[in-house]
Amino acid sequence: MNRVYIKTYGCQMNERDSEAVASQLVARGYRIVDREDEADVVLLNTCSVRDQAEQKAIGKMGYLARRKRENPSLVIGFMGCMAQNRGAELLERLPDVDLIVGTQRFHHVPDYLDQLTAPRDAGIPVPSSIVDIDEEAGSQNTIREHLTDRKRVSAFVSIMQGCNMACTFCIVPKTRGRERARPIEEIVREVEGLAAGGTREVTLLGQIVTSYGRGEIPERDGKSPFVQLLERVNGIEGIERIRFTSPHPRGFNADLVRAFRELPKLCECVHLPLQSGSDRMLRLMNRPYSRSKYLEIVNDLRRSVPHMYFSTDIIVGFPGETDDDFRQTIELFDEVGYDMAYIFKYSKRSGTPAATMEDQVPSEVKEARNRELLECLSRHSQRRNQALLGTTQEILVEGPARKGNGYTGRTRGNRVAFFEADERLVGQLVPVRVERATVSSLYGSMELVGMEETAGIGMRGITN
């Protein structure tokens, strides 16, 4: 009864939470398996940001419940945002579920599984089900363990939990709670441990990562707590690249803009959520910036690093969105020229102000706007990738490609690249000359001349 399979829905924060739970379970003597049909315990780490993610998790759990009726010893459970939001209500719909654990109680999963998997004849009371969605002070400090059974070239590092914003479409403040930051020294120790194990790239995670430490850690020399943390991570030996997600436009003050120019390990790739290009929509969404302010941030970043890459989040079909509002989003999308975007059709989230707003947009209109924006993204991404033809890009070698021969890695701009390499180069920075480009990928060959001097050090100056 010690084989556990964890399926994760949603964002990088959920991926990081799942890995921390897996590491804690391994330390307790459980074994993490890659196949659901091999598991004695199946846990679904859920997302509540959009209805589709919830429905996928509920559908999956319904299938697992049918399996459990055939095999009563199978333990099944929900973790994460949907568990936090719905709690015991899930048992009314799916009474076969054994475990429901919220976002501040992940670290109790090993204890709960010990109880649920105890032998019936061991004299230990076995609960019929466990529901724990309580808040817990200090829970932000419990997501720190990493699995160590394989070489990890890139790793996520959770630096905070929660969100203090009040976007009218978003349920995250309810599912993740108020902002709570981890101490800088603790994060630095975690990253140092990762670097010692071979990690070369870290992505710092938070619901609004640029709000890190606000109101908890004082500014120093005009630098926010987040920029202070970036500086400390930049100084860690062995780490070659730093990324972060997900920020908020209001977090891009002068100190953070300068950091992209001054910190050589901070990749020139910014995720800058927009949501809408219409000021009217931004006000309805309760987003505290305007179209002009957003463009000012983009221009400041491009002055700091001219070849900056941009990705974004956009919601189409928010209540009240007119054709003119959407056209303004298209125009701004073209003006910025995003390299990547996560485009979502608005989804009602119960308990949010937007769910009860008038002028809900018909689903067919949302679908048409979604397609148009995806086509716009495809054009921009294709153009940016084509512009890289003939250039030499610094690639962090991640490992063998999943399909076909060769190896894969990413540029500093987060573009996926495929090339021939050797296993010994996994975790190294190598120069690759781009010979072919598609909308989503680059294809090229390593430049062997001088590679001994360039592998393992920054090559920021060689790209366009």
C-alpha positions as CSV (number, residue, x, y, z in Angstrom):
1,M,0.0,0.0,0.0
2,N,2.9,2.4,-0.5
3,R,2.8,3.2,-4.2
4,V,1.5,6.8,-4.9
5,Y,0.5,8.4,-8.2
6,I,0.0,12.2,-8.3
7,K,-1.8,13.9,-11.2
8,T,-1.4,17.6,-11.4
9,Y,-3.8,20.1,-13.0
10,G,-3.1,23.8,-13.5
11,C,-0.2,26.1,-13.0
12,Q,3.5,25.8,-12.1
13,M,2.6,26.5,-8.5
14,N,0.6,23.3,-8.5
15,E,3.4,21.4,-10.1
16,R,5.7,22.6,-7.4
17,D,3.2,21.7,-4.7
18,S,2.9,18.2,-6.1
19,E,6.6,17.7,-6.1
20,A,7.0,18.8,-2.5
21,V,4.2,16.4,-1.5
22,A,5.9,13.6,-3.5
23,S,9.3,14.3,-1.8
24,Q,7.6,14.3,1.7
25,L,6.0,11.0,0.9
26,V,9.3,9.5,-0.3
27,A,10.9,10.5,3.0
28,R,8.0,8.7,4.8
29,G,8.7,5.5,2.9
30,Y,6.1,5.8,0.1
31,R,7.1,5.2,-3.5
32,I,6.1,7.6,-6.3
33,V,5.1,5.8,-9.5
34,D,4.6,7.1,-13.0
35,R,1.6,5.0,-13.9
36,E,-1.8,5.4,-12.3
37,D,-2.7,1.7,-12.8
38,E,0.4,0.7,-10.7
39,A,-0.7,2.8,-7.7
40,D,-2.2,2.0,-4.4
41,V,-2.9,5.7,-3.8
42,V,-4.0,8.2,-6.5
43,L,-4.0,11.9,-5.6
44,L,-5.3,14.7,-7.9
45,N,-3.8,18.1,-7.3
46,T,-6.5,20.4,-8.6
47,C,-7.0,23.8,-10.1
48,S,-10.0,26.2,-9.7
49,V,-9.0,29.1,-12.0
50,R,-11.3,27.9,-14.7
51,D,-14.3,25.6,-14.8
52,Q,-12.8,23.3,-17.4
53,A,-9.9,22.3,-15.0
54,E,-12.4,21.5,-12.2
55,Q,-14.6,19.4,-14.5
56,K,-11.6,17.5,-15.7
57,A,-10.6,16.7,-12.1
58,I,-14.1,15.7,-11.1
59,G,-14.5,13.5,-14.2
60,K,-11.2,11.8,-13.4
61,M,-12.2,11.2,-9.8
62,G,-15.5,9.7,-10.9
63,Y,-13.5,7.2,-13.0
64,L,-11.3,6.4,-10.0
65,A,-14.3,6.0,-7.7
66,R,-15.6,3.3,-10.1
67,R,-12.2,1.6,-9.8
68,K,-12.3,1.9,-6.0
69,R,-15.6,0.0,-5.9
70,E,-13.9,-2.9,-7.7
71,N,-10.8,-2.5,-5.5
72,P,-11.8,-1.1,-2.1
73,S,-8.2,-0.9,-0.9
74,L,-7.5,1.9,-3.5
75,V,-7.1,5.2,-1.8
76,I,-8.2,8.3,-3.8
77,G,-7.9,12.0,-2.9
78,F,-8.1,15.6,-3.9
79,M,-5.5,18.2,-3.1
80,G,-5.1,21.9,-3.9
81,C,-7.3,24.7,-5.1
82,M,-10.5,22.9,-5.9
83,A,-10.2,21.0,-2.6
84,Q,-9.8,24.3,-0.8
85,N,-12.7,25.9,-2.5
86,R,-15.2,23.1,-2.3
87,G,-14.1,21.1,0.7
88,A,-16.6,18.6,2.1
89,E,-19.0,19.5,-0.7
90,L,-17.0,17.2,-2.9
91,L,-17.9,14.2,-0.7
92,E,-21.6,14.8,-1.4
93,R,-20.9,14.4,-5.2
94,L,-18.1,11.7,-4.8
95,P,-18.6,9.8,-1.5
96,D,-15.9,7.3,-2.3
97,V,-13.2,10.0,-2.0
98,D,-10.9,9.3,1.0
99,L,-8.9,12.5,1.3
100,I,-9.5,16.2,0.6
101,V,-6.6,18.5,1.5
102,G,-6.4,22.3,0.9
103,T,-3.6,24.5,-0.2
104,Q,-2.2,25.3,3.3
105,R,-2.1,21.7,4.5
106,F,-0.1,19.8,1.8
107,H,2.5,18.8,4.3
108,H,0.0,16.8,6.3
109,V,-0.6,14.4,3.4
110,P,1.9,11.8,4.6
111,D,0.2,11.7,8.1
112,Y,-3.2,11.3,6.5
113,L,-2.1,8.6,4.1
114,D,-0.5,6.7,7.1
115,Q,-4.0,6.7,8.7
116,L,-5.9,5.8,5.6
117,T,-3.5,2.9,4.6
118,A,-3.1,1.4,8.0
119,P,-3.9,-2.3,8.1
120,R,-7.4,-2.9,9.3
121,D,-6.2,-5.4,11.9
122,A,-3.5,-3.2,13.3
123,G,-5.8,-1.9,16.0
124,I,-5.5,1.7,14.6
125,P,-8.8,3.4,13.8
126,V,-9.1,4.0,10.0
127,P,-11.2,7.1,9.1
128,S,-13.8,6.7,6.4
129,S,-12.5,10.0,4.9
130,I,-10.4,13.0,5.9
131,V,-11.2,16.6,5.0
132,D,-8.7,19.3,5.9
133,I,-8.9,22.8,4.4
134,D,-7.9,24.8,7.5
135,E,-5.6,27.8,7.3
136,E,-2.2,27.4,8.8
137,A,0.3,30.1,9.8
138,G,3.7,29.4,8.2
139,S,2.4,27.1,5.5
140,Q,4.4,29.0,2.9
141,N,7.5,27.6,4.5
142,T,6.5,23.9,4.0
143,I,6.9,23.8,0.2
144,R,10.7,23.4,0.0
145,E,11.5,19.7,-0.6
146,H,12.5,18.5,-4.1
147,L,12.7,15.0,-5.5
148,T,16.3,13.9,-5.8
149,D,16.0,10.7,-7.9
150,R,17.1,12.3,-11.1
151,K,19.3,15.1,-12.3
152,R,17.2,18.3,-12.4
153,V,18.5,20.9,-14.9
154,S,15.6,23.3,-14.2
155,A,13.6,23.6,-11.0
156,F,10.7,25.6,-9.6
157,V,11.1,27.4,-6.3
158,S,8.1,28.6,-4.3
159,I,8.9,31.9,-2.6
160,M,5.5,32.9,-1.3
161,Q,1.8,31.9,-1.1
162,G,-1.4,33.9,-1.5
163,C,-2.7,37.0,-3.2
164,N,-3.9,40.3,-1.9
165,M,-5.4,41.5,-5.2
166,A,-9.2,41.6,-5.9
167,C,-9.5,40.9,-9.6
168,T,-13.2,40.4,-10.2
169,F,-12.7,37.2,-12.3
170,C,-10.3,35.4,-10.0
171,I,-10.9,32.9,-7.2
172,V,-7.2,32.6,-6.2
173,P,-7.4,34.8,-3.1
174,K,-10.0,32.5,-1.8
175,T,-8.1,29.3,-2.6
176,R,-4.6,30.5,-1.6
177,G,-5.3,33.0,1.1
178,R,-3.4,36.3,1.8
179,E,0.2,36.9,0.7
180,R,2.8,35.2,2.9
181,A,6.5,35.3,2.0
182,R,9.3,32.9,2.9
183,P,12.5,34.3,4.4
184,I,15.2,35.3,1.8
185,E,17.8,33.2,3.6
186,E,15.6,30.0,3.5
187,I,15.0,30.5,-0.2
188,V,18.7,31.0,-0.9
189,R,19.6,27.8,1.0
190,E,17.0,25.9,-1.1
191,V,18.5,27.2,-4.3
192,E,22.1,26.5,-3.1
193,G,21.0,22.9,-2.5
194,L,19.5,22.6,-6.0
195,A,22.7,24.1,-7.5
196,A,24.8,21.5,-5.6
197,G,22.7,18.8,-7.1
198,G,23.2,20.0,-10.7
199,T,20.3,22.5,-11.2
200,R,21.3,25.3,-13.5
201,E,18.0,27.2,-13.9
202,V,15.4,28.2,-11.3
203,T,12.0,29.7,-11.7
204,L,10.8,31.7,-8.7
205,L,7.1,31.2,-8.1
206,G,4.3,33.1,-6.5
207,Q,0.7,34.0,-7.2
208,I,2.0,37.6,-7.7
209,V,5.7,37.0,-7.4
210,T,6.6,40.6,-7.7
211,S,4.7,41.3,-4.5
212,Y,7.2,39.1,-2.6
213,G,7.9,40.3,0.9
214,R,5.8,43.5,0.5
215,G,4.9,44.7,4.0
216,E,7.1,42.0,5.6
217,I,10.6,42.6,4.4
218,P,11.9,46.3,4.3
219,E,13.2,47.9,1.1
220,R,17.0,48.4,1.0
221,D,18.9,50.9,-1.1
222,G,15.7,51.6,-3.0
223,K,15.2,48.0,-3.9
224,S,12.1,45.9,-3.2
225,P,12.3,42.6,-1.4
226,F,11.8,40.8,-4.7
227,V,14.8,42.5,-6.3
228,Q,16.9,41.9,-3.2
229,L,16.0,38.2,-3.6
230,L,16.9,38.2,-7.3
231,E,20.3,39.7,-6.4
232,R,21.0,37.0,-3.9
233,V,20.0,34.2,-6.2
234,N,22.1,35.8,-9.0
235,G,25.1,35.4,-6.8
236,I,24.7,31.6,-6.2
237,E,27.4,29.6,-7.8
238,G,26.2,27.0,-10.2
239,I,22.9,28.7,-11.1
240,E,23.2,30.1,-14.6
241,R,19.6,31.3,-15.3
242,I,16.8,32.9,-13.3
243,R,13.2,33.2,-14.3
244,F,10.0,34.1,-12.4
245,T,6.3,33.9,-12.7
246,S,3.6,35.1,-12.3
247,P,4.1,38.8,-11.8
248,H,1.7,41.8,-11.9
249,P,2.3,44.9,-14.1
250,R,2.3,47.1,-11.0
251,G,5.4,45.3,-9.7
252,F,7.6,46.5,-12.5
253,N,9.1,49.5,-10.9
254,A,12.5,51.0,-11.8
255,D,14.5,48.7,-9.6
256,L,13.1,45.6,-11.3
257,V,13.5,47.0,-14.8
258,R,17.1,47.8,-14.0
259,A,17.6,44.2,-12.7
260,F,17.1,42.8,-16.1
261,R,20.0,44.9,-17.3
262,E,22.2,44.5,-14.3
263,L,21.8,40.8,-13.3
264,P,23.4,38.6,-15.9
265,K,21.6,35.4,-14.9
266,L,18.1,37.0,-15.0
267,C,16.7,35.9,-18.4
268,E,15.4,38.6,-20.7
269,C,12.0,37.0,-20.9
270,V,9.1,38.6,-19.1
271,H,5.6,37.2,-18.4
272,L,3.5,40.4,-18.2
273,P,-0.2,39.6,-17.7
274,L,-2.5,42.0,-19.7
275,Q,-6.0,40.4,-19.5
276,S,-7.5,43.0,-21.8
277,G,-6.3,45.9,-24.0
278,S,-9.4,48.0,-23.2
279,D,-9.3,50.4,-20.3
280,R,-13.1,49.9,-19.7
281,M,-12.5,46.1,-19.4
282,L,-9.5,46.6,-17.1
283,R,-11.7,48.7,-14.8
284,L,-14.4,46.0,-14.7
285,M,-11.8,43.4,-14.0
286,N,-10.4,45.6,-11.2
287,R,-6.9,45.6,-12.7
288,P,-5.0,48.7,-11.3
289,Y,-3.3,49.8,-14.5
290,S,-4.3,51.4,-17.8
291,R,-3.5,50.5,-21.4
292,S,-1.0,53.4,-21.5
293,K,0.7,52.4,-18.3
294,Y,1.0,48.8,-19.5
295,L,2.7,50.0,-22.7
296,E,5.0,52.3,-20.6
297,I,6.2,49.2,-18.7
298,V,6.8,47.4,-22.0
299,N,8.8,50.3,-23.4
300,D,10.8,50.7,-20.2
301,L,11.8,47.0,-20.3
302,R,12.7,47.2,-24.0
303,R,14.9,50.2,-23.3
304,S,16.6,48.1,-20.6
305,V,17.0,45.0,-22.8
306,P,16.1,45.7,-26.5
307,H,15.6,42.1,-27.4
308,M,13.3,41.3,-24.5
309,Y,10.8,38.5,-25.0
310,F,7.2,39.0,-23.8
311,S,4.5,36.5,-22.8
312,T,1.1,37.4,-21.4
313,D,-2.3,36.2,-20.1
314,I,-5.5,37.4,-21.9
315,I,-9.1,36.8,-21.1
316,V,-11.6,37.0,-24.0
317,G,-15.3,37.3,-23.5
318,F,-15.2,38.9,-20.1
319,P,-18.8,40.1,-19.1
320,G,-19.6,43.2,-21.1
321,E,-16.8,42.9,-23.6
322,T,-17.8,44.5,-26.9
323,D,-16.4,44.1,-30.4
324,D,-14.6,47.5,-29.8
325,D,-13.1,46.3,-26.5
326,F,-11.8,43.2,-28.2
327,R,-10.4,45.1,-31.1
328,Q,-8.4,47.2,-28.6
329,T,-7.0,44.0,-27.2
330,I,-6.0,42.9,-30.7
331,E,-4.4,46.3,-31.4
332,L,-2.4,46.2,-28.2
333,F,-1.4,42.6,-28.8
334,D,0.0,43.6,-32.2
335,E,1.8,46.7,-30.8
336,V,3.6,44.6,-28.1
337,G,4.2,41.7,-30.4
338,Y,4.0,38.9,-27.8
339,D,6.2,35.9,-28.3
340,M,3.8,33.7,-26.2
341,A,0.4,34.1,-24.7
342,Y,-2.0,32.1,-22.6
343,I,-5.4,33.0,-24.0
344,F,-8.5,32.0,-22.0
345,K,-12.2,32.2,-22.7
346,Y,-13.8,33.8,-19.6
347,S,-15.2,31.2,-17.2
348,K,-17.6,32.0,-14.4
349,R,-16.2,31.3,-10.9
350,S,-18.8,31.2,-8.2
351,G,-18.1,33.7,-5.4
352,T,-16.4,36.2,-7.7
353,P,-18.0,39.5,-8.6
354,A,-17.7,38.8,-12.4
355,A,-19.9,35.7,-12.1
356,T,-23.0,37.9,-11.4
357,M,-22.2,40.7,-13.8
358,E,-24.7,41.5,-16.5
359,D,-23.9,41.2,-20.2
360,Q,-22.3,37.7,-20.1
361,V,-20.8,37.1,-23.5
362,P,-22.2,34.2,-25.6
363,S,-20.0,31.1,-25.8
364,E,-19.8,31.3,-29.7
365,V,-18.5,34.9,-29.4
366,K,-15.9,33.8,-26.9
367,E,-14.8,31.0,-29.2
368,A,-14.5,33.3,-32.3
369,R,-12.4,35.9,-30.3
370,N,-10.2,33.1,-28.9
371,R,-9.5,31.8,-32.4
372,E,-8.7,35.2,-33.7
373,L,-6.3,36.0,-30.9
374,L,-4.6,32.6,-31.3
375,E,-4.0,33.3,-35.0
376,C,-2.5,36.7,-34.1
377,L,-0.2,35.0,-31.6
378,S,0.9,32.4,-34.2
379,R,1.9,35.2,-36.6
380,H,4.0,37.0,-34.0
381,S,5.7,33.8,-32.7
382,Q,6.5,32.7,-36.3
383,R,8.0,36.1,-37.1
384,R,10.1,36.2,-33.9
385,N,11.4,32.6,-34.5
386,Q,12.1,33.3,-38.2
387,A,14.2,36.4,-37.1
388,L,16.5,34.0,-35.2
389,L,17.5,32.1,-38.3
390,G,21.3,32.2,-38.8
391,T,21.8,33.5,-35.2
392,T,23.7,31.6,-32.5
393,Q,21.6,31.1,-29.4
394,E,22.7,30.0,-25.9
395,I,20.8,26.8,-25.1
396,L,20.6,25.1,-21.7
397,V,20.6,21.4,-22.6
398,E,17.7,19.7,-20.7
399,G,17.9,16.2,-22.1
400,P,16.8,13.8,-24.9
401,A,13.9,15.0,-27.1
402,R,10.7,13.1,-26.3
403,K,10.1,12.3,-30.0
404,G,12.8,11.5,-32.5
405,N,16.5,11.7,-32.1
406,G,18.6,14.5,-30.6
407,Y,18.3,16.7,-27.6
408,T,16.3,19.6,-26.5
409,G,16.7,22.8,-24.5
410,R,15.6,26.4,-24.2
411,T,17.0,29.8,-25.2
412,R,17.2,32.6,-22.7
413,G,14.1,33.8,-24.4
414,N,12.3,30.5,-23.4
415,R,12.2,29.2,-27.0
416,V,12.3,25.4,-27.3
417,A,15.2,24.2,-29.5
418,F,16.1,20.8,-30.9
419,F,19.7,19.8,-31.9
420,E,22.2,16.9,-31.9
421,A,24.1,16.6,-28.7
422,D,25.7,14.3,-26.2
423,E,24.4,13.1,-22.9
424,R,27.4,14.6,-21.1
425,L,26.2,18.1,-22.1
426,V,22.9,17.8,-20.2
427,G,22.9,20.7,-17.8
428,Q,25.4,22.7,-19.8
429,L,25.0,25.9,-21.7
430,V,26.0,25.4,-25.4
431,P,25.9,27.6,-28.5
432,V,23.4,26.4,-31.2
433,R,23.1,28.0,-34.6
434,V,19.5,28.2,-35.7
435,E,18.9,26.6,-39.1
436,R,15.1,26.1,-39.1
437,A,12.2,27.6,-37.2
438,T,8.5,26.9,-36.8
439,V,5.9,28.7,-34.8
440,S,6.8,26.9,-31.6
441,S,10.3,25.5,-32.0
442,L,13.9,26.2,-33.2
443,Y,16.1,23.6,-34.9
444,G,19.8,23.9,-35.3
445,S,23.3,22.5,-34.8
446,M,25.8,23.1,-32.0
447,E,28.7,25.3,-32.9
448,L,31.7,23.1,-31.8
449,V,34.4,25.8,-32.3
450,G,34.9,27.5,-29.0
451,M,32.3,25.5,-27.2
452,E,34.7,24.5,-24.5
453,E,35.0,28.2,-23.6
454,T,31.3,29.0,-23.8
455,A,29.6,26.0,-22.3
456,G,28.8,26.7,-18.7
457,I,29.0,30.5,-18.8
458,G,26.6,33.2,-19.9
459,M,26.4,34.1,-23.6
460,R,24.0,37.0,-23.3
461,G,25.8,39.1,-25.9
462,I,25.6,36.6,-28.8
463,T,21.9,36.8,-29.5
464,N,19.9,39.2,-31.5
